[in-house]
Amino acid sequence: MTGEFALWVYLSHTPLLWLTVTLLAYAVADRFFQAAGRHPIANPVIHAIWMIGLVLTLTGTPYRAYFEGAQFVHFLLGPATVALAVPLYERRATVMRALLPMLAALAVGCVTAMTSALVFAKLAGIPSDVRLAMAPKSVTTGVAMGIVEALGGDPTLAAVLVMLTGMAGAVIVTPLMRALRVEDMRARGFAAGLAAHGLGTARAFQVSEVAGTFAGIAMGLNAFLTAVLVPVAVSFLR
């Protein structure tokens, strides 16, 4: 039995198979991203997701079995989020100088992201339970699921909408900022983190460390403010 075959036999009988598939899919997607000149459409997270989904479909593997093996990646989301405090601390002087504009942008961006989704969904006749899941679409998955579950909605649907929002934001943010001629990396990053949470923050770090720092701040502050405002907004727009 060759070494490669023995490794495959071992992995195929353990949950580590899906962790390996996840890492391989991301490695392939990231290689494509580098070859494409780091173009936003080649975002490695997006392409890793569809590749993993294709493997699960072709093998008839339920998501629960996949997550059992890949949950180590999920666990690392917590430490990765905490690690965003490191660039924030290193650039604390720059952050403090922009504190007031950031707070103003946070208030406007949070209310706009939340109410626009609720208003347009209501005008389109979308059911109230779906509208509820749409309200926190611009915050991180864990926070959005917690908000929706506490209000009696479907946290799984909320997670899907959060991921779609993040993927769209990660692709759109760079060309949109260029079209609007926004050159300040602090503003670019803050907008990406506020509108597209973790995926927007990851994209911001790919462009600039300053943009990534401000994206991380926006992501954290928006999660807190959205958790406070969503129950109020939903009660008005039911």
Secondary structure, 3 states (H helix, E strand, C coil): CCHHHHHHHHHHCCCHHHHHHHHHHHHHHHHHHHHCCCCHHHCHHHHHHHHHHHHHHHHCCCHHHHHHHHHHHHHHHHHHHHHCHHHHHHCHHHHHHCHHHHHHHHHHHHHHHHHHHHHHHHHCCCCHHHHHHHCCCCCCHHHHHHHHHHCCCCHHHHHHHHHHHHHHHHHHHHHHHHHCCCCCHHHHHHHHHHHHHHHHHHHHHHHCHHHHHHHHHHHHHHHHHHHHHHHHHHHHCC
